[in-house]
Amino acid sequence: MKQKKLKRDYSGYLYILPFFLLTAIFWFVPIFISGGFSLTEYNALTTPHFVGLENYKSLFLDKTFQKCIKNTLIFVVTVVPAQTVLGLCIAVWVNKRRNTFLGKFVRNGMFIPSLAASSVISIVCRILLNNESSPLSGLLALFGINSTMILGSRVMVLPALIIIDTLMGLGYYMVLYLAYLVDIPDSYYEAAKLDGATDFQMMTKLTIPLMKPTIIMVVFLGVISTFQSFDLVYVMTGGGPGNATTMTVMVYLYLYSFKYAKIGYGMAIGNIMIVMVGLLTFLQRRLINNKETELY
């Protein structure tokens, strides 16, 4: 007897159809549109004029754009490692004291800034730095630093933004680590103590290997967030002082797309960002799929 061929059930696709439509309309379609506009000279008022790859050629010869890439990479190689390491250390410290008042206070106190808009925090930081009577100004004065000069100094402004950016995201990444740490059985650490392991050995041989997927995820999220830095730089310095001293790629994209009304050129900048983020996403997926650790 011939067996009846089972019909494939496609009803499951109906559940993902709304999400797929939203993704296609608000993600894929804009990407294709920006790709088309990047090949034109367009100012949003006149008809687009096709210029081919001229926008991309001009972009790679643009010294200001090169500075923007340099500044963005500086943010990435400084902010991301600082947030990754400090977030993990603080999460381990809080996890050991998660049932104490001090542990709960530090956990909640550090996470609260993550709930506020980055533009609001940037405005507050700018006011504190530019006000000689602020507590921050008084603290910096103890080290001989005039806070009102920081945002106007080519030497001090970039380190100041890096520190602020690191502190802004530190609480969020700490909570991500903490969510994973609480699931690690205490018996692992008790067994390690019985074997004579020190706190440093438990950190390097036990905690970090177990948290490898989470660390990779935090690094990936940090890199993407830093590449998209806009609010902090635009609100506090506008890309200055001087010629693109602190300007990032996202700020440059905004200026050309909205302030200078060179839509085609701005879309070319955006497409380069999409390619860079796409490569980072591919790398992250390759790393996160390898979930093997030294323990299992």
GIPEJO-V675794 format. One record per backbone hydrogen bond with DSSP energy under -1.0 kcal/mol. NH is the residue of the N-H (numbers start at 1). CO is the residue of the C=O. Records with the same first field share a line. If there is no record, write none. Layout:
NH=CO / CO
This chain:
13=10
14=11
15=12
20=16
21=17
22=18
23=19
24=20
25=21
26=22
27=23
28=23
29=24
31=27
32=28
33=29
34=30
35=31
36=32
37=33
38=34
39=36
40=37
41=49
49=41
51=39
52=39
54=51
57=53
58=54
59=55
60=56
66=62
67=63
68=64
69=65
70=66
71=67
72=68
73=69
74=70
75=71
76=72
77=73
79=75
80=76
82=78
83=79
84=80
85=81
86=82
87=83
88=84
89=85
90=86
91=87
92=88
93=89
94=90
95=91
96=92
98=95
100=97
104=100
105=101
106=102
107=103
108=104
109=105
110=106
111=107
112=108
114=111
115=112
121=117
122=118
123=119
124=120
125=121
126=122
127=123
128=124
129=125
130=126
134=131
138=134
139=135
140=136
141=137
143=140
144=141
145=140
149=146
150=147
153=150
157=153
160=156
161=157
162=158
163=159
164=160
165=161
166=162
167=163
168=164
169=165
173=169
174=170
175=171
176=172
177=173
178=174
179=175
181=177
182=178
183=180
184=181
188=185
190=186
191=187
192=188
193=189
194=190
195=191
196=193
197=192
202=198
203=199
204=200
205=201
206=202
207=202
208=203
210=206
211=207
212=209
215=211
216=212
217=213
218=214
219=215
220=216
221=217
222=218
223=219
224=220
225=221
226=222
227=223
228=224
229=226
234=230
235=231
236=232
237=233
238=233
240=237
244=242
246=239
247=239
252=248
253=249
254=250
255=251
256=252
257=253
258=254
260=255
262=256
263=42
264=42
266=262
267=263
268=264
269=265
270=266
271=267
272=268
273=269
274=270
275=271
276=272
277=273
278=274
279=275
280=276
281=277
282=278
283=279
284=280
285=281
286=282
287=283
288=284
289=285
291=289
